[in-house]
Structure formats: C-alpha cells, structure tokens
Amino acid sequence: GIQVEQSPPDLILQEGANSTLRCNFSDSVNNLQWFHQNPWGQLINLFYIPSGTKQNGRLSATTVATERYSLLYISSSQTTDSGVYFCAVESGNDYKLSFGAGTTVTVRA
Amino acid sequence: DAGVTQSPTHLIKTRGQQVTLRCSPKSGHDTVSWYQQALGQGPQFIFQYYEEEERQRGNFPDRFSGHQFPNYSSELNVNALLLGDSALYLCASSLWVYNEQFFGPGTRLTVL
C-alpha cells in the first residue's frame, strides 16, 4: 500500500512564529486531506487538497502531486494551534484514507 | 447541518465481552468508514460501507464486523474483546468515493 511520511515528528513554536509541515507519499493520490486532532481526539478538517494551493485564514496548503508531497503552512501561530496534524491520502483503487504518523505541534505563549 | 455523530462517547468493557458502536453520517453522505486509533498513532482503516455493503476492509480480524442501515447510519461490532482493542474508534462519512471525509468525535473504548 501507499506510504505516507510526515515531518518533522515534533515541532515546538513560540506564539507568533511561522512553520511548515511536510507530507511525502509514495504513489499518485485521488484524495489528500490535512487534519488537526484536538486534545479530545476530534479530527478537524483543515484542507481537502489532492493538488494545488488553498488558504484558510492563517493556514495554507500546497500539494505538488507530480512530486508526491504536500506542505501545510501555519502563520502567526497561536496556542490554540497546538495538537497533532495528520496528512491522509487515498490512492489507486483504495477507498480508505492512509494516515501518516502525524506532527505534534506545541505552541508556547 | 449536523456533522458526523457517534455513540457512546466512552465505553469500558472486560476481556471476552462484545461491544457495538454507532455512527450517523453527515447529512447527504452515503458512505461510512471506520478507523481505529491506538494511543500515539495515526488512525488505521477497519472497513468502509456503501449501499449497505462492505466495500473495502482493512487488516483487521473477523472479530470486527459492521453494518450499514438504509438511512446510511452504521454500526461497528467487536466480539471477544482483547486488551489490545482499547483505542479511539472513529467514524468518517463521505459522498461516494474520493471525496472529502469528515470524522465524528470518536468512541473511546477501554478493555480491562
């Protein structure tokens, strides 16, 4: 099956800093999503982005499908941005989302 | 517009027991997927239901079974519970295939 690798595994930021999270995948994808998992376990949809660039407030994402990677940008980070960020993909004839191991972000005041 | 809902929120069972978890999809969605998330890991796909049939299954034993009802809601059943089944169980809904999946708040299962 498709391999999904996220980096870095952990990120510690000062409030107001910018950061970039990376997701590499090993095959072509039909679907790519970024999620933020809050401390209660809820997976919150950030972006549905199998290709191209999208922006939503302080967050933006870019997927370069031909080079098999996606980037999530967090600008002017806030303490509420803390949590685990997951990249997940659907590939080929798979209907399932395959998740990376996640990036744990800690934003300090 | 109600999102994906799951019940119960928390559940404590003992080894060997059976459990049923429930999920109602987001309005307008016809596909339900179930995932298991162990502590510190990413969610792992259990199976997906579409038109009341299991469309795809992940690498989980037959102790894990499911059902989808005509109103698109779904159940996940786990028999002969093991300690290793302790996890957060997440339900996701979507419209058909390759479209955005939305997750419910999860059911946290503890097996003692």
gemmi code that builds the backbone of each chain (N, CA, C; Angstrom):
import gemmi

chains = {
    "A": [
        ("GLY", (0.805, -1.191, 0.000), (0.000, 0.000, 0.000), (0.848, 1.254, 0.000)),
        ("ILE", (0.184, 2.378, -0.139), (0.875, 3.657, -0.207), (1.522, 3.986, 1.133)),
        ("GLN", (2.698, 4.587, 1.072), (3.409, 5.028, 2.277), (3.246, 6.539, 2.421)),
        ("VAL", (2.981, 6.975, 3.655), (2.808, 8.393, 3.942), (3.767, 8.767, 5.068)),
        ("GLU", (4.641, 9.707, 4.787), (5.632, 10.121, 5.785), (5.475, 11.601, 6.100)),
        ("GLN", (5.402, 11.916, 7.373), (5.266, 13.306, 7.794), (6.510, 13.755, 8.554)),
        ("SER", (6.852, 15.009, 8.333), (7.994, 15.576, 9.047), (7.742, 17.047, 9.353)),
        ("PRO", (8.334, 17.567, 10.459), (9.041, 16.787, 11.484), (8.037, 16.045, 12.370)),
        ("PRO", (8.479, 15.107, 13.175), (7.555, 14.429, 14.095), (7.069, 15.348, 15.211)),
        ("ASP", (7.921, 16.250, 15.641), (7.568, 17.178, 16.715), (8.043, 18.577, 16.354)),
        ("LEU", (7.256, 19.570, 16.765), (7.584, 20.955, 16.469), (7.180, 21.809, 17.658)),
        ("ILE", (8.132, 22.574, 18.188), (7.832, 23.485, 19.296), (8.018, 24.905, 18.795)),
        ("LEU", (6.973, 25.708, 18.935), (6.978, 27.065, 18.405), (6.683, 28.080, 19.494)),
        ("GLN", (7.213, 29.265, 19.311), (6.817, 30.394, 20.139), (5.602, 31.040, 19.468)),
        ("GLU", (4.684, 31.507, 20.280), (3.497, 32.175, 19.737), (3.933, 33.274, 18.765)),
        ("GLY", (3.272, 33.291, 17.603), (3.589, 34.293, 16.591), (4.520, 33.800, 15.505)),
        ("ALA", (5.146, 32.641, 15.719), (6.081, 32.108, 14.729), (5.345, 31.452, 13.575)),
        ("ASN", (6.061, 31.286, 12.463), (5.538, 30.582, 11.299), (6.174, 29.197, 11.222)),
        ("SER", (5.483, 28.258, 10.569), (6.044, 26.913, 10.453), (5.524, 26.219, 9.201)),
        ("THR", (6.263, 25.186, 8.789), (5.896, 24.374, 7.630), (5.942, 22.908, 8.003)),
        ("LEU", (4.854, 22.193, 7.744), (4.791, 20.755, 7.963), (4.778, 20.091, 6.581)),
        ("ARG", (5.454, 18.943, 6.489), (5.592, 18.283, 5.197), (4.984, 16.887, 5.227)),
        ("CYS", (4.412, 16.495, 4.084), (3.837, 15.159, 3.912), (4.340, 14.615, 2.578)),
        ("ASN", (5.070, 13.509, 2.613), (5.525, 12.829, 1.403), (4.708, 11.547, 1.212)),
        ("PHE", (4.352, 11.233, -0.011), (3.609, 10.000, -0.275), (4.228, 9.278, -1.463)),
        ("SER", (4.035, 7.951, -1.467), (4.829, 7.098, -2.360), (4.156, 6.769, -3.691)),
        ("ASP", (2.906, 7.248, -3.896), (2.204, 6.905, -5.133), (1.252, 8.050, -5.478)),
        ("SER", (0.681, 7.995, -6.658), (-0.288, 9.023, -7.045), (-1.518, 8.922, -6.155)),
        ("VAL", (-2.179, 10.057, -5.929), (-3.311, 10.086, -4.998), (-4.560, 10.649, -5.651)),
        ("ASN", (-5.717, 10.159, -5.190), (-7.007, 10.688, -5.626), (-7.546, 11.711, -4.629)),
        ("ASN", (-7.044, 11.626, -3.419), (-7.529, 12.476, -2.345), (-6.386, 12.710, -1.377)),
        ("LEU", (-6.221, 13.920, -0.887), (-5.270, 14.220, 0.171), (-5.947, 15.197, 1.115)),
        ("GLN", (-5.913, 14.874, 2.383), (-6.535, 15.741, 3.377), (-5.537, 16.030, 4.505)),
        ("TRP", (-5.642, 17.228, 5.069), (-4.927, 17.609, 6.276), (-5.945, 17.747, 7.397)),
        ("PHE", (-5.579, 17.197, 8.564), (-6.442, 17.256, 9.746), (-5.647, 17.805, 10.930)),
        ("HIS", (-6.380, 18.420, 11.856), (-5.853, 18.791, 13.159), (-6.627, 17.991, 14.197)),
        ("GLN", (-5.896, 17.228, 15.009), (-6.571, 16.459, 16.058), (-6.443, 17.200, 17.380)),
        ("ASN", (-7.575, 17.560, 17.953), (-7.539, 18.307, 19.207), (-7.311, 17.357, 20.394)),
        ("PRO", (-7.083, 17.901, 21.580), (-6.767, 17.032, 22.738), (-7.871, 16.032, 23.063)),
        ("TRP", (-9.077, 16.246, 22.628), (-10.185, 15.336, 22.891), (-10.319, 14.264, 21.814)),
        ("GLY", (-9.446, 14.312, 20.827), (-9.437, 13.274, 19.798), (-10.185, 13.611, 18.527)),
        ("GLN", (-10.892, 14.709, 18.501), (-11.650, 15.082, 17.308), (-10.713, 15.453, 16.165)),
        ("LEU", (-10.927, 14.830, 15.007), (-10.184, 15.178, 13.801), (-10.939, 16.289, 13.076)),
        ("ILE", (-10.280, 17.426, 12.966), (-10.900, 18.596, 12.348), (-10.334, 18.760, 10.939)),
        ("ASN", (-11.231, 18.854, 9.960), (-10.783, 19.018, 8.573), (-10.145, 20.393, 8.374)),
        ("LEU", (-8.930, 20.383, 7.850), (-8.260, 21.641, 7.516), (-8.344, 21.893, 6.008)),
        ("PHE", (-7.898, 20.917, 5.221), (-7.897, 21.067, 3.776), (-8.162, 19.732, 3.096)),
        ("TYR", (-8.919, 19.801, 2.006), (-9.061, 18.708, 1.039), (-8.305, 19.190, -0.181)),
        ("ILE", (-7.114, 18.618, -0.458), (-6.221, 19.246, -1.436), (-5.402, 18.199, -2.197)),
        ("PRO", (-6.054, 17.443, -3.120), (-5.280, 16.469, -3.906), (-4.266, 17.125, -4.852)),
        ("SER", (-4.456, 18.406, -5.140), (-3.472, 19.146, -5.926), (-3.725, 20.636, -5.724)),
        ("GLY", (-2.707, 21.462, -6.037), (-2.892, 22.904, -5.996), (-2.635, 23.522, -4.643)),
        ("THR", (-3.109, 24.748, -4.479), (-2.886, 25.540, -3.286), (-4.198, 26.092, -2.776)),
        ("LYS", (-4.360, 26.063, -1.445), (-5.549, 26.625, -0.810), (-5.123, 27.401, 0.424)),
        ("GLN", (-5.950, 28.367, 0.796), (-5.683, 29.143, 2.002), (-6.960, 29.279, 2.803)),
        ("ASN", (-6.812, 29.232, 4.131), (-7.934, 29.431, 5.030), (-7.417, 30.157, 6.254)),
        ("GLY", (-7.577, 31.478, 6.255), (-7.085, 32.281, 7.376), (-5.576, 32.209, 7.488)),
        ("ARG", (-5.090, 31.803, 8.676), (-3.637, 31.726, 8.894), (-3.025, 30.438, 8.361)),
        ("LEU", (-3.840, 29.547, 7.879), (-3.354, 28.281, 7.352), (-3.426, 28.277, 5.835)),
        ("SER", (-2.438, 27.627, 5.241), (-2.481, 27.382, 3.804), (-1.820, 26.050, 3.523)),
        ("ALA", (-2.133, 25.484, 2.358), (-1.585, 24.186, 1.988), (-1.307, 24.158, 0.503)),
        ("THR", (-0.271, 23.401, 0.154), (0.094, 23.203, -1.248), (0.380, 21.742, -1.459)),
        ("THR", (-0.197, 21.156, -2.507), (0.116, 19.789, -2.896), (0.702, 19.804, -4.300)),
        ("VAL", (1.903, 19.224, -4.430), (2.532, 19.056, -5.741), (2.436, 17.574, -6.062)),
        ("ALA", (1.355, 17.201, -6.736), (1.046, 15.785, -6.940), (2.126, 15.084, -7.770)),
        ("THR", (2.677, 15.800, -8.754), (3.677, 15.176, -9.626), (4.951, 14.838, -8.866)),
        ("GLU", (5.230, 15.577, -7.784), (6.424, 15.307, -6.977), (6.072, 14.606, -5.673)),
        ("ARG", (4.802, 14.285, -5.482), (4.337, 13.454, -4.376), (4.648, 14.035, -2.997)),
        ("TYR", (4.285, 15.307, -2.817), (4.393, 15.884, -1.495), (3.353, 16.971, -1.309)),
        ("SER", (3.074, 17.243, -0.042), (2.169, 18.326, 0.324), (2.768, 19.071, 1.513)),
        ("LEU", (2.517, 20.358, 1.577), (3.006, 21.203, 2.657), (1.842, 21.923, 3.324)),
        ("LEU", (1.898, 22.001, 4.640), (0.921, 22.779, 5.408), (1.679, 23.908, 6.095)),
        ("TYR", (1.231, 25.142, 5.841), (1.866, 26.311, 6.434), (0.985, 26.874, 7.547)),
        ("ILE", (1.604, 27.143, 8.683), (0.915, 27.820, 9.775), (1.616, 29.150, 9.990)),
        ("SER", (0.875, 30.238, 9.861), (1.481, 31.549, 10.077), (0.946, 32.162, 11.359)),
        ("SER", (1.775, 32.991, 11.987), (1.410, 33.702, 13.228), (0.755, 32.741, 14.216)),
        ("SER", (1.473, 31.678, 14.562), (0.888, 30.590, 15.359), (0.332, 31.088, 16.693)),
        ("GLN", (-0.719, 30.412, 17.133), (-1.375, 30.704, 18.403), (-1.402, 29.432, 19.244)),
        ("THR", (-1.582, 29.606, 20.549), (-1.567, 28.432, 21.432), (-2.658, 27.427, 21.046)),
        ("THR", (-3.741, 27.926, 20.479), (-4.832, 27.041, 20.055), (-4.461, 26.193, 18.842)),
        ("ASP", (-3.334, 26.485, 18.202), (-2.858, 25.657, 17.083), (-2.181, 24.378, 17.571)),
        ("SER", (-1.935, 24.276, 18.862), (-1.294, 23.073, 19.408), (-2.150, 21.845, 19.134)),
        ("GLY", (-1.459, 20.712, 18.967), (-2.155, 19.464, 18.697), (-1.376, 18.651, 17.690)),
        ("VAL", (-2.016, 17.601, 17.207), (-1.379, 16.731, 16.221), (-1.986, 16.997, 14.852)),
        ("TYR", (-1.123, 17.172, 13.864), (-1.543, 17.414, 12.490), (-1.279, 16.153, 11.673)),
        ("PHE", (-2.319, 15.663, 11.030), (-2.216, 14.463, 10.203), (-2.433, 14.800, 8.738)),
        ("CYS", (-1.659, 14.140, 7.913), (-1.872, 14.095, 6.476), (-2.432, 12.712, 6.168)),
        ("ALA", (-3.425, 12.628, 5.286), (-4.020, 11.338, 4.928), (-4.341, 11.338, 3.438)),
        ("VAL", (-4.139, 10.178, 2.788), (-4.324, 10.096, 1.341), (-5.160, 8.881, 0.955)),
        ("GLU", (-5.848, 9.009, -0.183), (-6.493, 7.888, -0.855), (-5.756, 7.697, -2.170)),
        ("SER", (-5.445, 6.457, -2.512), (-4.635, 6.212, -3.688), (-5.153, 5.024, -4.475)),
        ("GLY", (-5.031, 5.080, -5.788), (-5.352, 3.962, -6.641), (-6.790, 3.520, -6.485)),
        ("ASN", (-6.994, 2.217, -6.291), (-8.332, 1.662, -6.107), (-8.728, 1.584, -4.642)),
        ("ASP", (-7.938, 2.202, -3.766), (-8.250, 2.223, -2.343), (-9.300, 3.277, -2.051)),
        ("TYR", (-10.280, 2.921, -1.251), (-11.261, 3.903, -0.799), (-10.940, 4.402, 0.601)),
        ("LYS", (-9.916, 3.853, 1.212), (-9.575, 4.205, 2.578), (-8.604, 5.377, 2.597)),
        ("LEU", (-8.595, 6.093, 3.719), (-7.565, 7.085, 3.977), (-6.401, 6.402, 4.694)),
        ("SER", (-5.200, 6.577, 4.133), (-3.983, 6.103, 4.788), (-3.320, 7.310, 5.443)),
        ("PHE", (-3.100, 7.208, 6.753), (-2.593, 8.336, 7.525), (-1.082, 8.254, 7.735)),
        ("GLY", (-0.464, 9.425, 7.793), (0.893, 9.499, 8.283), (0.904, 9.394, 9.800)),
        ("ALA", (2.104, 9.411, 10.368), (2.239, 9.267, 11.823), (1.938, 10.563, 12.563)),
        ("GLY", (1.820, 11.665, 11.830), (1.452, 12.929, 12.441), (2.638, 13.783, 12.853)),
        ("THR", (2.378, 15.071, 12.959), (3.333, 16.034, 13.516), (2.698, 16.649, 14.754)),
        ("THR", (3.372, 16.522, 15.901), (2.859, 17.104, 17.142), (3.395, 18.519, 17.273)),
        ("VAL", (2.485, 19.486, 17.255), (2.851, 20.898, 17.345), (2.516, 21.431, 18.733)),
        ("THR", (3.493, 22.069, 19.348), (3.288, 22.722, 20.644), (3.619, 24.196, 20.479)),
        ("VAL", (2.635, 25.058, 20.727), (2.847, 26.497, 20.629), (2.868, 27.077, 22.030)),
        ("ARG", (3.975, 27.705, 22.364), (4.154, 28.259, 23.704), (3.891, 29.751, 23.730)),
        ("ALA", (3.197, 30.198, 24.773), (2.866, 31.621, 24.916), (4.090, 32.447, 25.296)),
    ],
    "B": [
        ("ASP", (-26.774, 22.131, 9.931), (-26.381, 20.863, 9.305), (-25.547, 20.055, 10.300)),
        ("ALA", (-26.110, 18.947, 10.793), (-25.407, 18.140, 11.780), (-24.236, 17.452, 11.118)),
        ("GLY", (-23.134, 17.394, 11.859), (-21.981, 16.671, 11.374), (-22.115, 15.193, 11.687)),
        ("VAL", (-20.998, 14.486, 11.651), (-20.979, 13.069, 11.973), (-21.127, 12.910, 13.495)),
        ("THR", (-22.038, 12.032, 13.890), (-22.214, 11.794, 15.321), (-21.900, 10.345, 15.646)),
        ("GLN", (-21.385, 10.109, 16.857), (-21.051, 8.759, 17.309), (-21.546, 8.566, 18.736)),
        ("SER", (-21.896, 7.320, 19.026), (-22.278, 6.988, 20.400), (-21.841, 5.567, 20.717)),
        ("PRO", (-21.522, 5.285, 21.986), (-21.385, 6.259, 23.067), (-20.060, 7.007, 22.968)),
        ("THR", (-19.835, 7.942, 23.879), (-18.595, 8.699, 23.906), (-17.468, 7.870, 24.509)),
        ("HIS", (-17.781, 7.215, 25.585), (-16.820, 6.366, 26.279), (-17.481, 5.035, 26.601)),
        ("LEU", (-16.635, 4.003, 26.707), (-17.150, 2.672, 26.988), (-16.061, 1.876, 27.687)),
        ("ILE", (-16.435, 1.177, 28.755), (-15.490, 0.299, 29.448), (-16.051, -1.110, 29.416)),
        ("LYS", (-15.245, -2.048, 28.935), (-15.655, -3.446, 28.831), (-14.549, -4.328, 29.403)),
        ("THR", (-14.869, -5.585, 29.634), (-13.869, -6.541, 30.074), (-13.542, -7.509, 28.952)),
        ("ARG", (-12.391, -8.139, 29.055), (-11.952, -9.087, 28.035), (-13.017, -10.159, 27.782)),
        ("GLY", (-13.209, -10.496, 26.512), (-14.167, -11.518, 26.132), (-15.561, -10.995, 25.836)),
        ("GLN", (-15.851, -9.768, 26.270), (-17.174, -9.210, 26.013), (-17.293, -8.742, 24.560)),
        ("GLN", (-18.506, -8.335, 24.210), (-18.794, -7.829, 22.878), (-19.244, -6.379, 22.998)),
        ("VAL", (-18.983, -5.578, 21.958), (-19.349, -4.166, 22.008), (-19.920, -3.733, 20.652)),
        ("THR", (-20.841, -2.789, 20.699), (-21.416, -2.203, 19.485), (-21.291, -0.690, 19.556)),
        ("LEU", (-20.680, -0.121, 18.539), (-20.522, 1.319, 18.426), (-21.387, 1.805, 17.272)),
        ("ARG", (-21.893, 3.032, 17.391), (-22.834, 3.547, 16.407), (-22.366, 4.863, 15.806)),
        ("CYS", (-22.779, 5.087, 14.553), (-22.352, 6.277, 13.820), (-23.478, 6.741, 12.906)),
        ("SER", (-23.734, 8.037, 12.924), (-24.658, 8.649, 11.965), (-23.871, 9.590, 11.074)),
        ("PRO", (-23.975, 9.422, 9.752), (-23.143, 10.235, 8.854), (-23.642, 11.668, 8.739)),
        ("LYS", (-22.801, 12.496, 8.182), (-23.165, 13.879, 7.866), (-24.313, 13.853, 6.860)),
        ("SER", (-25.214, 14.819, 6.970), (-26.360, 14.884, 6.078), (-25.909, 14.906, 4.618)),
        ("GLY", (-26.523, 14.042, 3.810), (-26.200, 13.991, 2.387), (-25.118, 12.997, 2.028)),
        ("HIS", (-24.456, 12.426, 3.023), (-23.400, 11.445, 2.773), (-23.964, 10.039, 2.750)),
        ("ASP", (-23.353, 9.170, 1.906), (-23.861, 7.806, 1.762), (-22.825, 6.738, 2.103)),
        ("THR", (-21.626, 7.160, 2.445), (-20.527, 6.227, 2.692), (-19.991, 6.427, 4.110)),
        ("VAL", (-19.808, 5.314, 4.811), (-19.292, 5.374, 6.183), (-18.052, 4.496, 6.288)),
        ("SER", (-17.015, 5.036, 6.890), (-15.780, 4.295, 7.135), (-15.492, 4.293, 8.629)),
        ("TRP", (-14.864, 3.208, 9.097), (-14.479, 3.106, 10.498), (-12.959, 3.002, 10.598)),
        ("TYR", (-12.404, 3.669, 11.612), (-10.974, 3.665, 11.860), (-10.717, 3.396, 13.341)),
        ("GLN", (-9.590, 2.761, 13.610), (-9.133, 2.544, 14.981), (-7.858, 3.343, 15.208)),
        ("GLN", (-7.814, 4.106, 16.290), (-6.626, 4.884, 16.594), (-6.095, 4.504, 17.962)),
        ("ALA", (-4.964, 3.813, 17.986), (-4.289, 3.496, 19.238), (-3.544, 4.740, 19.712)),
        ("LEU", (-3.229, 4.760, 20.983), (-2.588, 5.924, 21.604), (-1.259, 6.229, 20.909)),
        ("GLY", (-1.085, 7.462, 20.474), (0.173, 7.884, 19.885), (0.368, 7.506, 18.432)),
        ("GLN", (-0.674, 6.960, 17.799), (-0.557, 6.538, 16.402), (-1.611, 7.231, 15.546)),
        ("GLY", (-1.430, 7.111, 14.243), (-2.445, 7.608, 13.325), (-3.586, 6.612, 13.200)),
        ("PRO", (-4.766, 7.051, 12.774), (-5.893, 6.142, 12.599), (-5.596, 5.053, 11.569)),
        ("GLN", (-6.093, 3.844, 11.839), (-5.954, 2.707, 10.934), (-7.340, 2.316, 10.421)),
        ("PHE", (-7.438, 2.090, 9.123), (-8.707, 1.779, 8.464), (-9.184, 0.384, 8.844)),
        ("ILE", (-10.473, 0.298, 9.265), (-11.067, -1.007, 9.593), (-11.883, -1.506, 8.396)),
        ("PHE", (-12.904, -0.754, 8.014), (-13.697, -1.084, 6.809), (-14.565, 0.102, 6.410)),
        ("GLN", (-15.126, -0.027, 5.193), (-15.984, 1.012, 4.637), (-17.279, 0.391, 4.130)),
        ("TYR", (-18.384, 1.079, 4.373), (-19.694, 0.622, 3.925), (-20.296, 1.618, 2.943)),
        ("TYR", (-20.886, 1.054, 1.897), (-21.583, 1.842, 0.876), (-22.741, 1.003, 0.372)),
        ("GLU", (-23.912, 1.592, 0.281), (-25.131, 0.879, -0.151), (-25.318, -0.402, 0.650)),
        ("GLU", (-25.101, -0.308, 1.938), (-25.329, -1.385, 2.914), (-24.415, -2.594, 2.720)),
        ("GLU", (-23.362, -2.422, 1.920), (-22.410, -3.499, 1.693), (-21.017, -3.056, 2.153)),
        ("GLU", (-20.229, -4.024, 2.637), (-18.836, -3.727, 2.968), (-18.058, -3.604, 1.665)),
        ("ARG", (-17.563, -2.408, 1.373), (-16.909, -2.175, 0.085), (-15.409, -2.476, 0.147)),
        ("GLN", (-14.804, -2.207, 1.300), (-13.382, -2.476, 1.455), (-13.104, -2.745, 2.924)),
        ("ARG", (-12.118, -3.598, 3.182), (-11.772, -3.977, 4.538), (-10.274, -3.833, 4.735)),
        ("GLY", (-9.908, -3.345, 5.894), (-8.501, -3.251, 6.254), (-8.026, -4.537, 6.902)),
        ("ASN", (-6.837, -4.483, 7.473), (-6.205, -5.664, 8.041), (-6.654, -5.879, 9.490)),
        ("PHE", (-7.914, -6.209, 9.669), (-8.478, -6.463, 10.990), (-9.144, -7.842, 10.977)),
        ("PRO", (-9.100, -8.549, 12.128), (-9.678, -9.904, 12.180), (-11.199, -9.868, 12.055)),
        ("ASP", (-11.750, -11.084, 11.855), (-13.199, -11.223, 11.677), (-13.983, -10.853, 12.929)),
        ("ARG", (-13.288, -10.697, 14.067), (-13.986, -10.257, 15.281), (-14.599, -8.869, 15.077)),
        ("PHE", (-14.060, -8.153, 14.123), (-14.576, -6.819, 13.798), (-15.572, -6.975, 12.645)),
        ("SER", (-16.806, -6.571, 12.879), (-17.818, -6.638, 11.838), (-18.650, -5.370, 11.867)),
        ("GLY", (-19.394, -5.164, 10.803), (-20.158, -3.929, 10.741), (-21.458, -4.100, 9.995)),
        ("HIS", (-22.162, -2.985, 9.957), (-23.444, -2.990, 9.263), (-23.767, -1.558, 8.883)),
        ("GLN", (-24.424, -1.409, 7.720), (-24.952, -0.097, 7.350), (-26.442, -0.229, 7.118)),
        ("PHE", (-27.188, 0.697, 7.634), (-28.645, 0.673, 7.553), (-29.128, 1.508, 6.363)),
        ("PRO", (-30.405, 1.337, 5.961), (-30.913, 2.094, 4.803), (-30.807, 3.611, 4.958)),
        ("ASN", (-30.783, 4.117, 6.199), (-30.641, 5.565, 6.390), (-29.167, 5.983, 6.422)),
        ("TYR", (-28.274, 5.076, 6.037), (-26.828, 5.276, 5.927), (-26.083, 5.244, 7.260)),
        ("SER", (-26.776, 5.189, 8.382), (-26.076, 5.060, 9.651), (-25.387, 3.697, 9.715)),
        ("SER", (-24.475, 3.545, 10.656), (-23.662, 2.332, 10.665), (-23.354, 1.899, 12.088)),
        ("GLU", (-23.068, 0.629, 12.236), (-22.613, 0.052, 13.494), (-21.302, -0.677, 13.290)),
        ("LEU", (-20.462, -0.629, 14.309), (-19.241, -1.424, 14.366), (-19.384, -2.374, 15.552)),
        ("ASN", (-19.225, -3.658, 15.309), (-19.299, -4.661, 16.365), (-17.922, -5.310, 16.537)),
        ("VAL", (-17.544, -5.474, 17.785), (-16.300, -6.182, 18.082), (-16.625, -7.287, 19.078)),
        ("ASN", (-16.319, -8.526, 18.708), (-16.557, -9.677, 19.570), (-15.283, -10.095, 20.282)),
        ("ALA", (-15.457, -10.852, 21.378), (-14.318, -11.438, 22.090), (-13.222, -10.409, 22.318)),
        ("LEU", (-13.572, -9.331, 22.993), (-12.656, -8.201, 23.176), (-11.338, -8.625, 23.815)),
        ("LEU", (-10.268, -8.023, 23.289), (-8.921, -8.201, 23.817), (-8.440, -6.881, 24.405)),
        ("LEU", (-7.430, -6.969, 25.285), (-6.879, -5.737, 25.853), (-6.402, -4.797, 24.753)),
        ("GLY", (-5.863, -5.351, 23.685), (-5.325, -4.575, 22.579), (-6.375, -3.860, 21.751)),
        ("ASP", (-7.648, -4.145, 22.013), (-8.710, -3.436, 21.298), (-9.000, -2.076, 21.920)),
        ("SER", (-8.362, -1.797, 23.052), (-8.523, -0.483, 23.678), (-7.980, 0.584, 22.740)),
        ("ALA", (-8.825, 1.543, 22.380), (-8.434, 2.541, 21.380), (-9.563, 3.547, 21.233)),
        ("LEU", (-9.286, 4.570, 20.426), (-10.310, 5.519, 19.992), (-10.850, 5.023, 18.650)),
        ("TYR", (-12.142, 4.827, 18.552), (-12.764, 4.364, 17.312), (-13.456, 5.549, 16.647)),
        ("LEU", (-13.030, 5.808, 15.427), (-13.503, 6.967, 14.680), (-14.341, 6.529, 13.499)),
        ("CYS", (-15.413, 7.237, 13.287), (-16.272, 7.024, 12.133), (-16.116, 8.227, 11.213)),
        ("ALA", (-16.068, 7.975, 9.915), (-15.982, 9.052, 8.935), (-17.062, 8.853, 7.884)),
        ("SER", (-17.596, 9.950, 7.381), (-18.567, 9.837, 6.300), (-18.121, 10.672, 5.105)),
        ("SER", (-18.597, 10.261, 3.940), (-18.275, 10.966, 2.700), (-19.365, 10.673, 1.687)),
        ("LEU", (-19.268, 11.373, 0.551), (-20.204, 11.133, -0.532), (-19.497, 10.288, -1.579)),
        ("TRP", (-19.933, 9.063, -1.745), (-19.395, 8.099, -2.704), (-17.895, 7.887, -2.502)),
        ("VAL", (-17.058, 8.129, -3.513), (-15.624, 7.836, -3.373), (-14.774, 9.052, -3.697)),
        ("TYR", (-13.585, 9.048, -3.146), (-12.541, 10.030, -3.435), (-12.978, 11.458, -3.121)),
        ("ASN", (-13.950, 11.578, -2.264), (-14.370, 12.900, -1.818), (-13.957, 13.101, -0.368)),
        ("GLU", (-14.052, 14.332, 0.097), (-13.605, 14.673, 1.425), (-14.328, 13.842, 2.482)),
        ("GLN", (-13.556, 13.300, 3.420), (-14.131, 12.526, 4.515), (-14.180, 13.408, 5.767)),
        ("PHE", (-15.282, 13.292, 6.495), (-15.488, 14.051, 7.728), (-15.636, 13.070, 8.889)),
        ("PHE", (-14.967, 13.380, 9.998), (-14.916, 12.460, 11.117), (-15.831, 12.889, 12.259)),
        ("GLY", (-16.337, 11.876, 12.963), (-17.073, 12.107, 14.184), (-16.118, 12.286, 15.358)),
        ("PRO", (-16.668, 12.547, 16.543), (-15.837, 12.804, 17.716), (-15.182, 11.557, 18.290)),
        ("GLY", (-15.630, 10.377, 17.863), (-14.997, 9.143, 18.310), (-15.650, 8.525, 19.537)),
        ("THR", (-15.396, 7.224, 19.691), (-15.773, 6.485, 20.901), (-14.497, 5.925, 21.495)),
        ("ARG", (-14.262, 6.267, 22.752), (-13.054, 5.771, 23.425), (-13.413, 4.492, 24.149)),
        ("LEU", (-12.845, 3.358, 23.694), (-13.116, 2.047, 24.263), (-11.941, 1.619, 25.130)),
        ("THR", (-12.252, 1.252, 26.357), (-11.252, 0.703, 27.273), (-11.636, -0.724, 27.595)),
        ("VAL", (-10.701, -1.655, 27.379), (-10.930, -3.062, 27.687), (-10.056, -3.442, 28.883)),
        ("LEU", (-10.706, -3.909, 29.944), (-9.965, -4.241, 31.174), (-9.792, -5.743, 31.316)),
    ],
}
model = gemmi.Model(1)
for chain_id, residues in chains.items():
    chain = gemmi.Chain(chain_id)
    for i, (resn, *xyz) in enumerate(residues, 1):
        res = gemmi.Residue()
        res.name, res.seqid = resn, gemmi.SeqId(i, " ")
        for name, pos in zip(("N", "CA", "C"), xyz):
            atom = gemmi.Atom()
            atom.name, atom.element = name, gemmi.Element(name[0])
            atom.pos, atom.b_iso = gemmi.Position(*pos), 0.0
            res.add_atom(atom)
        chain.add_residue(res)
    model.add_chain(chain)
structure = gemmi.Structure()
structure.add_model(model)
structure.setup_entities()
